[in-house]
Amino acid sequence: MAYVQGFVIPVPKAKKDAYKKLAELSAPIFQEYGALRIMENWSETTPDGKTTDFKRAVKAEDDEAVVFSWIEWADKATCDAAAEKMQNDPRWADMGDMPFDGKRMIYAGFDPIFSTDK
């Protein structure tokens, strides 16, 4: 099975188009470095949990939506190699300011243990 990087990001609702544009510009770079699939998802319903929830996880404010995204890689080695190469890729700087507060983004790498994909 593949390796997955997952992200939860608070994004101002007024910057939805800017975030989508960033995703569209970023995708070819990730793919160039080996990403197999990229999913960007804008929250439609984000219920309040009793203990925690997506909004609290990233300290989302009332004027922010939560983006749940992931990148699928062939394996962890490909992901790690891509991360190292992307650190020095000048195309990121050319994109300008990010349309979200990166300090509140959470992310992790995941080893899939079950999938319905064939």
Summary of the structure (lengths in Angstrom):
residues: 118
radius of gyration: 15.0
end to end distance: 10.5
largest distance: 43.0
contacts: 292
relative contact order: 0.32
helix: 36%
strand: 26%
